[in-house]
Amino acid sequence: MAKAIKKEKSPEPGVSLDTKDMAILKLLQENARITVKEISEKIHLSTTPVHERIKRMEESGVIKQYVTILDHSKVKKGLTVICYVSLKEHNKNAGNKFIKTIHELYEVTECYNISGEFDFMLKVICEDMNDYYDFHVNKLSQIENMGHVQSIFVMGVIKQTYQLLYG
């Protein structure tokens, strides 16, 4: 008789993940280059079901993409800046224009729509202070409907993880 597999809370409505799926995701987040064979050995499942589970999670959008995480200081992008941005106008059209423009700025690696005093939080990666100054004056400040920008300079990284699953 097959052993019952404990169900975990799904990340999205309609997507059901069990403990084996969660174990696969944890391993992929630790190392996206891990082979199906290595995963199957670690979670005690044969390669075919592991492959099928990964494919299902890719197709359902649970796995969005595979990426390479860089050490920014080693590619001459050692300055990280958190920018809090407020817009002058708050309507759908103005917000959409801002978002479209942000997508075109390669220095912006992350953008969040937030609550509170500011409308957006940006993570900006630059070479140095001069590079950020150029970005701020010639790109960010030039965005239509730009209100206030508050820049916070990251002095050091204490913890940085891309793993969203725990346990």
matplotlib code that plots the C-alpha trace (Angstrom):
import matplotlib.pyplot as plt

x = [0.0, 1.3, 2.4, 0.1, 1.8, 1.2, -0.3, 1.2, -0.5, -0.6, 1.1, -1.8, -5.4, -5.7, -2.1, -1.7, 1.8, 2.7, 5.8, 7.7, 6.9, 8.1, 11.3, 11.9, 11.4, 13.7, 16.5, 16.0, 16.1, 19.4, 20.8, 18.9, 21.5, 20.8, 20.0, 16.7, 18.8, 20.3, 16.9, 15.4, 18.2, 17.7, 13.9, 13.7, 11.6, 12.5, 13.6, 10.4, 8.0, 10.6, 10.8, 6.9, 6.6, 9.1, 7.3, 3.9, 5.2, 6.8, 3.6, 1.4, 3.6, 4.9, 8.4, 8.6, 12.1, 15.7, 18.2, 21.9, 22.6, 25.6, 28.0, 27.5, 30.8, 32.7, 31.0, 31.7, 28.1, 29.0, 26.4, 22.9, 20.3, 16.8, 14.6, 11.3, 9.2, 5.9, 4.0, 2.3, -0.9, -2.5, -4.5, -4.3, -2.9, -0.1, 0.8, 0.9, 3.2, 5.6, 5.7, 6.3, 9.2, 10.7, 10.8, 13.0, 15.6, 18.2, 19.6, 16.3, 16.5, 13.3, 10.2, 7.4, 4.1, 3.9, 1.6, 2.3, 4.0, 5.5, 4.0, 6.9, 10.2, 13.0, 16.2, 18.8, 22.2, 24.9, 28.7, 29.3, 27.9, 28.7, 26.8, 23.8, 23.9, 23.7, 20.9, 18.9, 19.3, 19.1, 16.7, 14.7, 13.9, 13.0, 10.1, 6.7, 4.6, 7.6, 6.9, 9.4, 12.3, 14.1, 17.4, 18.8, 22.3, 23.1, 26.2, 26.4, 24.4, 23.6, 21.3, 20.3, 18.4, 16.3, 14.8, 11.1, 10.4, 11.4, 11.4]
y = [0.0, 3.4, 5.8, 8.8, 12.1, 15.0, 18.0, 21.5, 24.8, 25.8, 29.0, 29.8, 28.8, 25.6, 24.5, 21.6, 20.7, 17.7, 17.2, 15.7, 18.7, 21.0, 19.0, 19.3, 23.0, 23.4, 21.5, 23.6, 26.8, 25.7, 24.7, 25.2, 23.1, 20.0, 17.1, 15.1, 12.1, 13.9, 15.1, 11.6, 10.2, 12.9, 12.6, 8.8, 8.9, 7.6, 10.0, 9.8, 11.1, 13.8, 15.0, 14.9, 16.9, 19.5, 19.8, 20.2, 22.9, 24.7, 24.5, 25.6, 28.7, 27.5, 27.5, 30.8, 30.8, 29.6, 32.4, 32.9, 35.1, 37.3, 38.8, 42.4, 43.6, 41.2, 42.6, 46.2, 46.8, 47.2, 49.9, 48.8, 51.5, 51.2, 53.9, 54.8, 56.6, 58.5, 59.6, 63.0, 61.5, 58.3, 56.8, 53.6, 55.3, 57.1, 54.0, 51.9, 54.5, 54.4, 50.6, 50.5, 52.9, 51.0, 47.8, 49.6, 50.7, 47.9, 49.4, 48.6, 44.9, 44.8, 47.0, 46.6, 48.4, 49.3, 50.9, 53.8, 57.2, 55.9, 54.1, 52.0, 50.6, 50.0, 48.0, 49.7, 48.3, 50.6, 50.7, 53.5, 56.8, 58.6, 56.0, 56.2, 60.0, 59.7, 57.2, 59.4, 62.7, 61.5, 58.6, 58.2, 61.9, 62.3, 59.8, 61.5, 62.0, 61.5, 62.9, 62.3, 59.9, 58.8, 56.9, 54.6, 53.3, 49.7, 49.6, 45.9, 42.7, 40.8, 38.1, 37.5, 34.5, 33.5, 30.5, 30.9, 27.5, 26.5, 23.3]
z = [0.0, -1.0, 1.8, 2.1, 1.1, 3.4, 1.6, 2.0, 1.6, -2.1, -3.1, -5.5, -5.7, -7.8, -7.4, -5.2, -3.8, -1.7, 0.4, -2.5, -4.6, -1.8, -1.4, -5.2, -5.0, -2.1, -3.9, -7.1, -5.1, -3.5, -6.9, -10.1, -12.0, -9.9, -12.1, -12.0, -11.1, -8.1, -7.0, -7.3, -5.1, -2.4, -2.2, -2.8, -6.0, -9.4, -12.2, -14.3, -11.5, -10.5, -14.1, -14.4, -11.2, -12.3, -15.7, -14.0, -11.7, -14.7, -16.7, -13.8, -13.1, -9.7, -11.2, -13.0, -14.3, -13.6, -13.0, -12.4, -9.3, -9.7, -7.1, -8.2, -6.8, -9.1, -12.2, -11.2, -9.9, -6.2, -5.2, -4.2, -3.6, -2.3, -3.8, -2.4, -5.1, -4.9, -7.9, -8.3, -9.8, -8.5, -11.3, -13.4, -16.5, -14.5, -12.6, -15.8, -17.5, -14.5, -14.5, -18.3, -17.9, -14.9, -17.0, -19.5, -16.9, -16.6, -13.4, -11.6, -10.7, -8.5, -8.3, -5.7, -5.4, -1.7, 0.8, 3.0, 2.3, -1.0, -4.0, -5.1, -3.8, -6.3, -5.9, -8.1, -8.9, -10.0, -10.4, -7.8, -6.5, -9.8, -11.8, -9.4, -9.6, -13.4, -13.2, -10.7, -12.6, -16.2, -15.9, -12.7, -12.2, -15.8, -15.6, -16.3, -13.1, -10.8, -7.4, -4.5, -4.4, -1.3, -1.8, 0.8, 0.2, 1.2, 3.3, 3.7, 3.2, 6.4, 4.9, 1.3, 0.3, -2.7, -1.0, -0.3, 1.1, 4.5, 6.5]

ax = plt.figure().add_subplot(projection="3d")
ax.plot(x, y, z, "-o")
ax.set_aspect("equal")
plt.show()
